[in-house]
Amino acid sequence: MAPTGNEALRLARLPDTASIVAEGELTSPKGMKYRIIKTRELDPYEKPPPAEEIAAAKATAGDNFAGTDRRDAKLSIVSAATEQFADLQNLVGSLTPDDDMINHDPEITKDPSSPRTSEEQRNVRVSAFLYAASREADNDFHFIVGRDPNASPAYMNMELSGLPPNASSTFAPLNAARDAYKAFVGDQLPGAGYHHYDPPIPIDVQGSLFFDITHATGPHPGPAKLRPDTIWEVHPISHIVFEP
């Protein structure tokens, strides 16, 4: 008999068997158990690097931000009151439509000093679930965050940013957010391939909204079955609690 209801939803979001390279198990400080499904799934715009490059990256990967696209905006935290959302769907519904941002006046560019727009001057906090994570070449962690696993699906990309210089005013909160993730998953941090969490991990997460113009054309970030419909992000994550 084919699975139905919540079990059918769970199976529908799991990665295809052919993409799985290993599995692990995580027992949280509260005693909850999660299966970690380690895959070769990359963001669809990325090409798999040669094996020797993967090995070198694992040996030298650090925490400092190593990207350029809209660097200053990505490493900033908005000075605005924090808006609280109980459901990710409500947060996504509050966003300016992607098409309006892609055609924004003035134009949003990928220049490192490209400032945040007025629409990006928002801090948000939401109760949600972490479905999958990967580590990007710029040392950001992509978090694919979704609704309660028993609800109709909605996803958003949220990023644990690579770190700014130590003297930056945002260094401490961004570093604390990364440390919280490292403490929770221990030695099972993801690399370029997405790690899926089964069941997804409940989180309370907050940060500044960011529109990733880098993905204005082509596919959106995320593994095939968990890809957000929007290229809005929470970036950077400024605070996160696992199993709140």
Buried (B, 14 or more C-beta within 10 A) or exposed (E): EEEEEEEEBBEEBBBEEEBBEEEBEBEBEEEEEBEBBBBEBBBBEEEEBEEEEBEEBEEEEEBEBBBEBBBEBBBBBBEEEBBEBEBBBBBBEEBBEBEEBBEBEEEBEEEEEBEBBEBBEBBBBBBBBBBBBBBBBBBBBBBBBBBBBEBEBBBBBBBBBBBBEEEEEBBEBBBEBBEBBBEBBEEBBBBBBBBBBBEBBBBBBBBBBBBBBBBBEEEBBBBEBBBBEBBBBBBBBBBBBBEE
